Amino acid sequence: MSFSVDSTSSKYDNIILICLKGRFGMQNIIIIDDMKEHIQYIQDIINTMNHQFQIQTFLDIHDVLLHMDQFPDHSIIIIDILLKNHSGIELAKELNQLHKNFQIIFISSYLEKATEVYETNHCYFVYKPESKKRLPMAIEKAIHRIIESQKVLTISLKDKTKIILLNDIMYIERIQRYSYIYTVHETIKTAQKIKDLLEQLPLQFIRTHNSYIINAYYVSEIKRTHVILNNQQPIPISRAHQLKLKKQFHEFLVEQL
C-alpha cells in the first residue's frame, strides 16, 4: 500500500501520522484449531498478557476458507498444524497469498513438524507443551513485526510525495535513468538512483546486482545466479554481490529468530 501526499499540503505531517499510527485499532488475533478445548486453552494464555485483543476463533476449516479474505490486515493468526482434512501449513500458504501482512504463529504437539513451517512466511513455531511460556513470546514478536511493518519509504515525484509501506515492496529495478519500485499493489517509477534508495532501507533489503534490490521477506529460493521471489519472479545475482547477498541474507534470517 502507498499513499500520495500533495507536496504543497500544509497537513503533510498530520497525514503521515494518520497513515502510520491511526490505521490500527485493537490488535486482532485469530485462532484456528479443530479442538474446542485447545482454543479455550490458547485464549486463557492470551488473557494473561498485558494487552487488549480482539479474538476470533474458528473450529471449522471450511469457515476459515470462506472468510479469510475478510480477515483484517495485520491480524495475528494462530494455527494448529494438524487440522481435520486440512494442513495448517497449506492454509498458511493460502493466507500468505492474500498479502495482508498476517503474522502467522504455528502451534503443534509434534516437533517433527517444525521444519515444515519454513515453507511459509510465518512469525513463530510454538511447541504445544511449552505454550504457557512460548505463546506470549510469539505474540510479542508478532506485535513487534506489525509495528515494524508500518515503516515507510518516501519518494519525491514531480508534484507529490509517495509514501510506500516497506513491507509492500517486493523488489526494485533500475532501467536506464529510472528506478522501478515493484510493490504487491503497483509499480512506482522514480528518478532516484538505486544507491540512494538503498541508503534509506533496512536490513531486509539486499542488493543482488547493480540494477536490483530485493526484499528478503519475499525470497522463496536463492540459486547461484539468481533469486526466486514468492511470485516466481527471478532476480539476477551478479558475481560482485554474491558474497554480500549470502552474508546479509544470513543476518536477516538470524534477526527473525
DRENLOLUM-49754 format. One line per 2 residues: number of its first residue (from 1); for each residue y, x, z of N, C-alpha, C. Coordinates in nm, 3 decimals, always signed. Layout:
BEGIN
NUM> Y X Z Y X Z Y X Z  ...
//
This chain:
BEGIN
1> -0.119 +0.085 +0.000 +0.000 +0.000 +0.000 +0.123 +0.088 +0.000  +0.224 +0.045 -0.073 +0.350 +0.119 -0.074 +0.464 +0.021 -0.060
3> +0.582 +0.073 -0.021 +0.700 -0.010 -0.003 +0.814 +0.054 -0.079  +0.895 -0.029 -0.143 +1.012 +0.021 -0.215 +1.137 -0.015 -0.137
5> +1.224 +0.082 -0.119 +1.348 +0.060 -0.046 +1.464 +0.100 -0.134  +1.557 +0.009 -0.155 +1.678 +0.039 -0.233 +1.750 +0.155 -0.166
7> +1.778 +0.259 -0.243 +1.838 +0.379 -0.186 +1.979 +0.356 -0.134  +2.041 +0.245 -0.170 +2.177 +0.217 -0.123 +2.176 +0.128 +0.001
9> +2.057 +0.087 +0.045 +2.049 -0.007 +0.156 +2.089 +0.059 +0.288  +2.171 -0.012 +0.365 +2.211 +0.038 +0.496 +2.106 +0.006 +0.601
11> +2.005 -0.074 +0.563 +1.900 -0.114 +0.657 +1.774 -0.031 +0.638  +1.787 +0.082 +0.572 +1.671 +0.166 +0.537 +1.584 +0.196 +0.659
13> +1.645 +0.246 +0.767 +1.567 +0.284 +0.884 +1.496 +0.164 +0.945  +1.565 +0.050 +0.949 +1.504 -0.069 +1.007 +1.384 -0.116 +0.925
15> +1.396 -0.105 +0.793 +1.286 -0.147 +0.706 +1.164 -0.061 +0.732  +1.184 +0.071 +0.743 +1.071 +0.160 +0.771 +1.009 +0.125 +0.906
17> +1.092 +0.098 +1.005 +1.042 +0.064 +1.137 +0.954 -0.060 +1.131  +0.997 -0.161 +1.057 +0.918 -0.284 +1.043 +0.786 -0.253 +0.973
19> +0.792 -0.174 +0.866 +0.671 -0.142 +0.789 +0.569 -0.068 +0.873  +0.616 +0.028 +0.953 +0.524 +0.116 +1.022 +0.482 +0.067 +1.159
21> +0.570 -0.006 +1.227 +0.537 -0.045 +1.363 +0.517 -0.195 +1.379  +0.565 -0.272 +1.287 +0.559 -0.416 +1.303 +0.446 -0.482 +1.228
23> +0.360 -0.401 +1.163 +0.255 -0.460 +1.081 +0.135 -0.500 +1.164  +0.123 -0.450 +1.285 +0.005 -0.476 +1.365 +0.041 -0.557 +1.489
25> -0.042 -0.658 +1.519 -0.028 -0.730 +1.643 -0.134 -0.677 +1.738  -0.201 -0.770 +1.809 -0.311 -0.731 +1.896 -0.424 -0.673 +1.811
27> -0.482 -0.565 +1.857 -0.589 -0.499 +1.780 -0.711 -0.590 +1.766  -0.758 -0.602 +1.644 -0.873 -0.687 +1.615 -1.002 -0.606 +1.619
29> -1.102 -0.658 +1.691 -1.236 -0.599 +1.694 -1.336 -0.703 +1.646  -1.424 -0.662 +1.555 -1.528 -0.750 +1.502 -1.663 -0.691 +1.541
31> -1.747 -0.771 +1.606 -1.879 -0.726 +1.649 -1.984 -0.796 +1.563  -2.072 -0.717 +1.501 -2.176 -0.772 +1.415 -2.311 -0.727 +1.470
33> -2.387 -0.823 +1.525 -2.518 -0.794 +1.583 -2.598 -0.924 +1.580  -2.727 -0.915 +1.549 -2.806 -1.038 +1.539 -2.870 -1.077 +1.672
35> -2.834 -1.008 +1.781 -2.884 -1.041 +1.915 -2.766 -1.083 +2.002  -2.770 -1.208 +2.049 -2.658 -1.263 +2.126 -2.633 -1.181 +2.253
37> -2.741 -1.140 +2.320 -2.725 -1.064 +2.444 -2.663 -0.927 +2.419  -2.688 -0.869 +2.301 -2.627 -0.740 +2.267 -2.477 -0.757 +2.244
39> -2.439 -0.866 +2.179 -2.296 -0.893 +2.158 -2.225 -0.907 +2.292  -2.286 -0.981 +2.385 -2.225 -1.000 +2.516 -2.212 -0.868 +2.590
41> -2.314 -0.783 +2.579 -2.312 -0.651 +2.643 -2.196 -0.567 +2.589  -2.178 -0.568 +2.459 -2.069 -0.493 +2.396 -1.933 -0.549 +2.441
43> -1.921 -0.682 +2.444 -1.796 -0.744 +2.489 -1.763 -0.705 +2.633  -1.866 -0.703 +2.718 -1.844 -0.667 +2.859 -1.790 -0.524 +2.871
45> -1.841 -0.434 +2.789 -1.791 -0.296 +2.791 -1.646 -0.291 +2.743  -1.617 -0.362 +2.635 -1.481 -0.364 +2.580 -1.382 -0.419 +2.683
47> -1.425 -0.519 +2.758 -1.337 -0.582 +2.857 -1.301 -0.490 +2.973  -1.373 -0.378 +2.989 -1.339 -0.282 +3.095 -1.226 -0.188 +3.052
49> -1.190 -0.191 +2.924 -1.090 -0.098 +2.872 -0.948 -0.147 +2.902  -0.857 -0.053 +2.907 -0.717 -0.084 +2.939 -0.639 -0.119 +2.813
51> -0.693 -0.213 +2.736 -0.628 -0.260 +2.613 -0.654 -0.410 +2.601  -0.569 -0.476 +2.525 -0.595 -0.615 +2.490 -0.644 -0.621 +2.347
53> -0.755 -0.692 +2.326 -0.813 -0.702 +2.193 -0.836 -0.847 +2.154  -0.827 -0.872 +2.024 -0.870 -1.000 +1.967 -1.012 -0.976 +1.915
55> -1.112 -1.041 +1.975 -1.251 -1.013 +1.942 -1.314 -1.128 +1.864  -1.376 -1.094 +1.751 -1.456 -1.188 +1.672 -1.600 -1.140 +1.674
57> -1.695 -1.233 +1.677 -1.836 -1.194 +1.678 -1.913 -1.267 +1.568  -2.012 -1.197 +1.514 -2.096 -1.253 +1.408 -2.243 -1.225 +1.439
59> -2.322 -1.331 +1.445 -2.468 -1.319 +1.462 -2.540 -1.320 +1.328  -2.482 -1.392 +1.233 -2.546 -1.415 +1.103 -2.480 -1.328 +0.996
61> -2.559 -1.243 +0.933 -2.506 -1.153 +0.831 -2.448 -1.230 +0.713  -2.502 -1.347 +0.684 -2.451 -1.427 +0.572 -2.307 -1.472 +0.598
63> -2.276 -1.502 +0.725 -2.138 -1.537 +0.760 -2.044 -1.418 +0.740  -2.093 -1.299 +0.771 -2.013 -1.178 +0.750 -1.982 -1.161 +0.602
65> -2.085 -1.171 +0.519 -2.067 -1.152 +0.374 -1.973 -1.257 +0.316  -1.976 -1.376 +0.374 -1.891 -1.485 +0.327 -1.745 -1.465 +0.365
67> -1.720 -1.404 +0.482 -1.584 -1.397 +0.535 -1.523 -1.257 +0.539  -1.598 -1.153 +0.502 -1.548 -1.018 +0.526 -1.421 -0.984 +0.447
69> -1.400 -1.048 +0.332 -1.277 -1.020 +0.258 -1.155 -1.079 +0.327  -1.178 -1.162 +0.432 -1.068 -1.219 +0.509 -1.046 -1.143 +0.640
71> -1.129 -1.043 +0.669 -1.110 -0.965 +0.791 -0.974 -0.897 +0.785  -0.899 -0.897 +0.897 -0.767 -0.833 +0.897 -0.775 -0.684 +0.867
73> -0.675 -0.633 +0.796 -0.665 -0.489 +0.774 -0.667 -0.416 +0.908  -0.723 -0.295 +0.909 -0.724 -0.208 +1.027 -0.810 -0.263 +1.141
75> -0.902 -0.353 +1.110 -0.993 -0.402 +1.214 -1.090 -0.292 +1.256  -1.127 -0.292 +1.384 -1.237 -0.209 +1.432 -1.363 -0.293 +1.421
77> -1.463 -0.244 +1.348 -1.584 -0.322 +1.323 -1.703 -0.249 +1.384  -1.768 -0.313 +1.481 -1.884 -0.256 +1.549 -2.009 -0.319 +1.489
79> -2.096 -0.237 +1.429 -2.211 -0.288 +1.354 -2.340 -0.228 +1.409  -2.436 -0.316 +1.441 -2.571 -0.269 +1.471 -2.635 -0.226 +1.338
81> -2.697 -0.111 +1.336 -2.752 -0.059 +1.210 -2.869 -0.144 +1.161  -2.953 -0.191 +1.254 -3.070 -0.271 +1.214 -3.040 -0.419 +1.236
83> -3.020 -0.490 +1.126 -2.993 -0.634 +1.130 -3.106 -0.707 +1.057  -3.126 -0.832 +1.090 -3.230 -0.911 +1.023 -3.201 -0.920 +0.873
85> -3.296 -0.879 +0.793 -3.288 -0.892 +0.647 -3.169 -0.819 +0.585  -3.109 -0.727 +0.659 -2.996 -0.653 +0.603 -2.978 -0.522 +0.679
87> -2.923 -0.424 +0.611 -2.895 -0.294 +0.673 -2.748 -0.285 +0.710  -2.721 -0.243 +0.833 -2.583 -0.222 +0.875 -2.515 -0.114 +0.792
89> -2.593 -0.016 +0.744 -2.539 +0.090 +0.659 -2.490 +0.031 +0.527  -2.573 -0.054 +0.466 -2.535 -0.115 +0.338 -2.415 -0.208 +0.356
91> -2.410 -0.278 +0.469 -2.295 -0.365 +0.497 -2.168 -0.281 +0.507  -2.176 -0.166 +0.574 -2.059 -0.079 +0.587 -2.010 -0.031 +0.451
93> -2.102 -0.001 +0.361 -2.063 +0.040 +0.226 -1.983 -0.070 +0.156  -2.027 -0.195 +0.176 -1.954 -0.308 +0.115 -1.816 -0.323 +0.178
95> -1.807 -0.303 +0.309 -1.678 -0.310 +0.378 -1.586 -0.198 +0.331  -1.641 -0.079 +0.310 -1.562 +0.034 +0.258 -1.496 +0.000 +0.125
97> -1.566 -0.076 +0.042 -1.516 -0.109 -0.092 -1.393 -0.200 -0.089  -1.367 -0.263 +0.027 -1.251 -0.353 +0.037 -1.120 -0.275 +0.056
99> -1.129 -0.146 +0.090 -1.011 -0.060 +0.108 -0.909 -0.122 +0.205  -0.958 -0.167 +0.320 -0.869 -0.229 +0.419 -0.857 -0.144 +0.546
101> -0.894 -0.015 +0.533 -0.884 +0.078 +0.646 -0.957 +0.028 +0.770  -1.075 -0.031 +0.750 -1.157 -0.069 +0.864 -1.206 +0.057 +0.935
103> -1.209 +0.052 +1.067 -1.267 +0.160 +1.146 -1.406 +0.115 +1.191  -1.508 +0.168 +1.125 -1.645 +0.121 +1.147 -1.713 +0.207 +1.253
105> -1.765 +0.140 +1.355 -1.842 +0.205 +1.461 -1.985 +0.154 +1.452  -2.078 +0.244 +1.426 -2.220 +0.206 +1.424 -2.277 +0.216 +1.565
107> -2.368 +0.125 +1.595 -2.436 +0.129 +1.724 -2.585 +0.106 +1.699  -2.669 +0.186 +1.764 -2.813 +0.175 +1.740 -2.892 +0.237 +1.854
109> -3.012 +0.184 +1.875 -3.105 +0.241 +1.973 -3.189 +0.352 +1.913  -3.171 +0.375 +1.783 -3.257 +0.470 +1.712 -3.175 +0.590 +1.665
111> -3.193 +0.703 +1.733 -3.117 +0.823 +1.699 -3.146 +0.874 +1.559  -3.267 +0.846 +1.509 -3.301 +0.893 +1.375 -3.214 +0.828 +1.267
113> -3.146 +0.719 +1.303 -3.058 +0.652 +1.208 -2.920 +0.720 +1.198  -2.894 +0.813 +1.289 -2.760 +0.873 +1.296 -2.721 +0.944 +1.166
115> -2.816 +1.010 +1.101 -2.781 +1.085 +0.979 -2.746 +0.991 +0.864  -2.799 +0.870 +0.865 -2.775 +0.776 +0.754 -2.631 +0.728 +0.749
117> -2.562 +0.731 +0.863 -2.425 +0.678 +0.866 -2.331 +0.761 +0.779  -2.369 +0.886 +0.748 -2.281 +0.972 +0.669 -2.278 +0.934 +0.522
119> -2.354 +0.830 +0.486 -2.344 +0.774 +0.352 -2.222 +0.683 +0.341  -2.154 +0.659 +0.452 -2.042 +0.565 +0.457 -1.917 +0.633 +0.512
121> -1.803 +0.566 +0.494 -1.679 +0.606 +0.559 -1.677 +0.532 +0.693  -1.701 +0.604 +0.801 -1.712 +0.541 +0.933 -1.636 +0.625 +1.035
123> -1.626 +0.571 +1.156 -1.550 +0.637 +1.261 -1.640 +0.705 +1.365  -1.753 +0.640 +1.400 -1.831 +0.689 +1.515 -1.971 +0.630 +1.510
125> -2.067 +0.704 +1.566 -2.202 +0.652 +1.589 -2.226 +0.649 +1.740  -2.265 +0.533 +1.792 -2.291 +0.518 +1.935 -2.440 +0.493 +1.956
127> -2.502 +0.579 +2.037 -2.641 +0.560 +2.077 -2.643 +0.453 +2.186  -2.713 +0.343 +2.161 -2.703 +0.225 +2.248 -2.725 +0.254 +2.397
129> -2.824 +0.334 +2.435 -2.841 +0.362 +2.579 -2.720 +0.431 +2.643  -2.631 +0.488 +2.561 -2.511 +0.555 +2.614 -2.384 +0.474 +2.588
131> -2.400 +0.345 +2.561 -2.287 +0.261 +2.520 -2.173 +0.257 +2.621  -2.206 +0.250 +2.750 -2.101 +0.239 +2.851 -2.006 +0.358 +2.847
133> -2.060 +0.475 +2.816 -1.978 +0.595 +2.808 -1.917 +0.613 +2.669  -1.999 +0.595 +2.565 -1.959 +0.630 +2.429 -1.876 +0.525 +2.357
135> -1.903 +0.397 +2.384 -1.830 +0.293 +2.310 -1.680 +0.295 +2.337  -1.634 +0.306 +2.463 -1.488 +0.318 +2.484 -1.429 +0.440 +2.413
137> -1.503 +0.552 +2.411 -1.456 +0.672 +2.341 -1.442 +0.644 +2.191  -1.541 +0.573 +2.137 -1.539 +0.540 +1.994 -1.420 +0.451 +1.960
139> -1.394 +0.352 +2.046 -1.283 +0.259 +2.021 -1.149 +0.332 +2.032  -1.135 +0.422 +2.130 -1.012 +0.501 +2.142 -0.990 +0.585 +2.016
141> -1.098 +0.644 +1.965 -1.086 +0.723 +1.843 -1.044 +0.636 +1.726  -1.101 +0.515 +1.718 -1.066 +0.422 +1.610 -0.918 +0.384 +1.617
143> -0.869 +0.359 +1.738 -0.727 +0.325 +1.756 -0.639 +0.442 +1.711  -0.679 +0.564 +1.748 -0.603 +0.683 +1.706 -0.599 +0.693 +1.554
145> -0.712 +0.667 +1.489 -0.717 +0.676 +1.343 -0.630 +0.568 +1.278  -0.624 +0.451 +1.340 -0.539 +0.344 +1.288 -0.392 +0.385 +1.297
147> -0.354 +0.444 +1.410 -0.216 +0.492 +1.426 -0.186 +0.599 +1.322  -0.281 +0.692 +1.303 -0.263 +0.797 +1.203 -0.247 +0.739 +1.063
149> -0.315 +0.628 +1.038 -0.313 +0.568 +0.904 -0.177 +0.508 +0.869  -0.089 +0.495 +0.969 +0.045 +0.441 +0.942 +0.140 +0.548 +0.889
151> +0.097 +0.674 +0.891 +0.184 +0.781 +0.840 +0.206 +0.764 +0.690  +0.323 +0.806 +0.646 +0.362 +0.779 +0.507 +0.412 +0.903 +0.436
153> +0.413 +0.893 +0.304 +0.478 +0.989 +0.216 +0.595 +0.917 +0.151  +0.713 +0.975 +0.158 +0.829 +0.913 +0.093 +0.860 +0.986 -0.037
155> +0.878 +0.909 -0.142 +0.905 +0.963 -0.275 +1.039 +0.909 -0.324  +1.128 +0.998 -0.361 +1.257 +0.955 -0.416 +1.244 +0.933 -0.566
157> +1.269 +0.810 -0.609 +1.270 +0.777 -0.751 +1.415 +0.760 -0.796  +1.437 +0.716 -0.917 +1.573 +0.709 -0.971 +1.667 +0.623 -0.887
159> +1.623 +0.502 -0.856 +1.713 +0.408 -0.789 +1.658 +0.356 -0.657  +1.550 +0.418 -0.608 +1.490 +0.369 -0.485 +1.405 +0.478 -0.421
161> +1.365 +0.452 -0.298 +1.272 +0.541 -0.228 +1.140 +0.466 -0.211  +1.032 +0.529 -0.250 +0.899 +0.469 -0.239 +0.833 +0.522 -0.112
163> +0.781 +0.432 -0.031 +0.713 +0.469 +0.093 +0.565 +0.436 +0.076  +0.481 +0.539 +0.078 +0.339 +0.522 +0.048 +0.256 +0.558 +0.171
165> +0.166 +0.469 +0.211 +0.075 +0.500 +0.321 -0.018 +0.613 +0.278  -0.028 +0.717 +0.360 -0.109 +0.833 +0.324 -0.255 +0.796 +0.298
167> -0.308 +0.706 +0.378 -0.450 +0.672 +0.364 -0.479 +0.594 +0.237  -0.375 +0.547 +0.169 -0.395 +0.477 +0.042 -0.404 +0.574 -0.076
169> -0.361 +0.698 -0.055 -0.360 +0.796 -0.165 -0.500 +0.854 -0.184  -0.555 +0.841 -0.305 -0.686 +0.898 -0.337 -0.673 +1.041 -0.388
171> -0.581 +1.061 -0.482 -0.557 +1.196 -0.533 -0.423 +1.200 -0.606  -0.377 +1.322 -0.631 -0.252 +1.345 -0.702 -0.281 +1.440 -0.818
173> -0.223 +1.409 -0.933 -0.246 +1.490 -1.053 -0.112 +1.529 -1.116  -0.100 +1.653 -1.156 +0.020 +1.700 -1.226 -0.010 +1.706 -1.376
175> +0.071 +1.635 -1.456 +0.059 +1.638 -1.601 +0.196 +1.672 -1.658  +0.205 +1.790 -1.716 +0.330 +1.840 -1.772 +0.441 +1.839 -1.666
177> +0.546 +1.760 -1.685 +0.661 +1.764 -1.594 +0.655 +1.662 -1.481  +0.546 +1.587 -1.472 +0.540 +1.480 -1.372 +0.413 +1.488 -1.287
179> +0.424 +1.438 -1.164 +0.308 +1.423 -1.076 +0.275 +1.274 -1.069  +0.146 +1.244 -1.073 +0.099 +1.105 -1.066 +0.020 +1.088 -0.936
181> +0.067 +0.997 -0.852 +0.003 +0.971 -0.723 -0.085 +0.847 -0.741  -0.215 +0.867 -0.734 -0.310 +0.757 -0.754 -0.349 +0.699 -0.618
183> -0.310 +0.575 -0.594 -0.347 +0.507 -0.470 -0.451 +0.400 -0.500  -0.501 +0.336 -0.396 -0.601 +0.230 -0.417 -0.538 +0.107 -0.481
185> -0.404 +0.101 -0.484 -0.335 -0.017 -0.537 -0.260 +0.008 -0.668  -0.209 +0.130 -0.686 -0.122 +0.155 -0.800 -0.112 +0.305 -0.828
187> -0.049 +0.339 -0.940 -0.020 +0.479 -0.973 +0.131 +0.497 -0.974  +0.179 +0.599 -0.904 +0.322 +0.623 -0.890 +0.357 +0.755 -0.958
189> +0.456 +0.751 -1.045 +0.499 +0.869 -1.122 +0.624 +0.928 -1.058  +0.622 +1.059 -1.037 +0.736 +1.126 -0.976 +0.756 +1.264 -1.039
191> +0.879 +1.311 -1.037 +0.909 +1.444 -1.089 +0.882 +1.554 -0.986  +0.850 +1.514 -0.862 +0.825 +1.615 -0.758 +0.703 +1.700 -0.794
193> +0.713 +1.829 -0.768 +0.605 +1.921 -0.800 +0.490 +1.907 -0.700  +0.370 +1.943 -0.745 +0.251 +1.939 -0.660 +0.273 +2.020 -0.532
195> +0.330 +2.138 -0.545 +0.355 +2.225 -0.430 +0.445 +2.157 -0.328  +0.550 +2.090 -0.373 +0.643 +2.023 -0.282 +0.577 +1.903 -0.215
197> +0.493 +1.832 -0.288 +0.422 +1.718 -0.229 +0.324 +1.766 -0.122  +0.251 +1.873 -0.152 +0.150 +1.924 -0.059 +0.212 +1.967 +0.073
199> +0.333 +2.019 +0.069 +0.402 +2.062 +0.191 +0.431 +1.945 +0.286  +0.433 +1.824 +0.233 +0.461 +1.705 +0.315 +0.333 +1.638 +0.366
201> +0.217 +1.690 +0.326 +0.091 +1.621 +0.352 +0.008 +1.692 +0.459  -0.071 +1.616 +0.538 -0.153 +1.675 +0.644 -0.285 +1.734 +0.593
203> -0.369 +1.777 +0.687 -0.492 +1.850 +0.658 -0.586 +1.780 +0.561  -0.590 +1.647 +0.565 -0.685 +1.573 +0.481 -0.658 +1.589 +0.331
205> -0.539 +1.638 +0.296 -0.503 +1.657 +0.155 -0.526 +1.802 +0.115  -0.613 +1.821 +0.017 -0.660 +1.955 -0.018 -0.635 +1.981 -0.167
207> -0.579 +2.097 -0.195 -0.557 +2.134 -0.335 -0.686 +2.192 -0.392  -0.733 +2.135 -0.502 -0.857 +2.181 -0.565 -0.830 +2.262 -0.692
209> -0.706 +2.254 -0.738 -0.671 +2.308 -0.871 -0.519 +2.312 -0.876  -0.462 +2.392 -0.962 -0.315 +2.396 -0.973 -0.255 +2.258 -1.000
211> -0.334 +2.170 -1.062 -0.282 +2.039 -1.102 -0.336 +1.922 -1.020  -0.414 +1.950 -0.912 -0.477 +1.840 -0.839 -0.473 +1.860 -0.687
213> -0.451 +1.748 -0.618 -0.467 +1.739 -0.472 -0.558 +1.619 -0.446  -0.656 +1.635 -0.358 -0.743 +1.523 -0.322 -0.721 +1.483 -0.177
215> -0.751 +1.357 -0.146 -0.755 +1.308 -0.009 -0.901 +1.316 +0.036  -0.930 +1.399 +0.136 -1.068 +1.423 +0.179 -1.140 +1.296 +0.222
217> -1.066 +1.195 +0.267 -1.131 +1.070 +0.308 -1.202 +1.001 +0.192  -1.163 +1.032 +0.070 -1.222 +0.966 -0.047 -1.327 +1.052 -0.117
219> -1.363 +1.164 -0.058 -1.461 +1.254 -0.121 -1.603 +1.202 -0.098  -1.677 +1.190 -0.206 -1.817 +1.150 -0.199 -1.910 +1.270 -0.208
221> -1.872 +1.368 -0.291 -1.959 +1.483 -0.314 -1.875 +1.600 -0.365  -1.910 +1.720 -0.320 -1.845 +1.841 -0.370 -1.948 +1.924 -0.446
223> -1.922 +1.945 -0.573 -2.008 +2.028 -0.657 -1.938 +2.162 -0.682  -2.002 +2.251 -0.756 -1.945 +2.384 -0.777 -1.815 +2.380 -0.857
225> -1.810 +2.293 -0.957 -1.695 +2.291 -1.048 -1.604 +2.170 -1.032  -1.648 +2.071 -0.954 -1.566 +1.951 -0.938 -1.604 +1.872 -0.813
227> -1.511 +1.788 -0.773 -1.530 +1.696 -0.661 -1.550 +1.556 -0.718  -1.642 +1.479 -0.657 -1.661 +1.339 -0.695 -1.600 +1.252 -0.586
229> -1.507 +1.165 -0.623 -1.448 +1.072 -0.527 -1.535 +0.948 -0.514  -1.504 +0.865 -0.414 -1.583 +0.744 -0.390 -1.586 +0.649 -0.508
231> -1.481 +0.653 -0.590 -1.476 +0.565 -0.709 -1.538 +0.633 -0.832  -1.610 +0.743 -0.806 -1.679 +0.822 -0.911 -1.585 +0.903 -0.999
233> -1.458 +0.911 -0.961 -1.362 +0.992 -1.036 -1.390 +1.141 -1.012  -1.414 +1.220 -1.118 -1.433 +1.364 -1.100 -1.298 +1.437 -1.096
235> -1.285 +1.531 -1.004 -1.163 +1.611 -0.992 -1.203 +1.758 -1.004  -1.143 +1.832 -1.097 -1.185 +1.971 -1.119 -1.151 +2.064 -1.002
237> -1.237 +2.164 -0.983 -1.212 +2.271 -0.886 -1.194 +2.401 -0.964  -1.083 +2.467 -0.943 -1.062 +2.596 -1.009 -1.119 +2.707 -0.921
239> -1.153 +2.819 -0.981 -1.207 +2.933 -0.905 -1.110 +2.978 -0.796  -0.983 +2.974 -0.828 -0.880 +3.021 -0.733 -0.876 +2.937 -0.606
241> -0.924 +2.812 -0.614 -0.914 +2.723 -0.498 -1.050 +2.692 -0.434  -1.160 +2.750 -0.482 -1.293 +2.719 -0.430 -1.307 +2.748 -0.282
243> -1.273 +2.869 -0.240 -1.291 +2.908 -0.100 -1.199 +2.829 -0.008  -1.074 +2.813 -0.048 -0.978 +2.737 +0.035 -1.024 +2.591 +0.048
245> -1.077 +2.535 -0.059 -1.127 +2.397 -0.055 -1.239 +2.384 +0.047  -1.338 +2.474 +0.042 -1.451 +2.467 +0.135 -1.406 +2.483 +0.279
247> -1.316 +2.580 +0.303 -1.266 +2.605 +0.439 -1.189 +2.485 +0.492  -1.098 +2.431 +0.412 -1.015 +2.320 +0.459 -1.097 +2.193 +0.475
249> -1.195 +2.171 +0.386 -1.278 +2.052 +0.399 -1.363 +2.062 +0.525  -1.412 +2.180 +0.558 -1.487 +2.200 +0.682 -1.398 +2.171 +0.803
251> -1.274 +2.220 +0.801 -1.180 +2.193 +0.911 -1.155 +2.044 +0.924  -1.144 +1.975 +0.811 -1.124 +1.830 +0.812 -1.243 +1.761 +0.878
253> -1.365 +1.800 +0.842 -1.485 +1.739 +0.899 -1.493 +1.762 +1.050  -1.461 +1.882 +1.094 -1.463 +1.914 +1.237 -1.363 +1.826 +1.311
255> -1.247 +1.803 +1.251 -1.143 +1.720 +1.312 -1.190 +1.576 +1.329  -1.284 +1.532 +1.246 -1.332 +1.394 +1.252 -1.434 +1.371 +1.364
257> -1.490 +1.481 +1.419 -1.594 +1.468 +1.522 -1.536 +1.417 +1.652
//
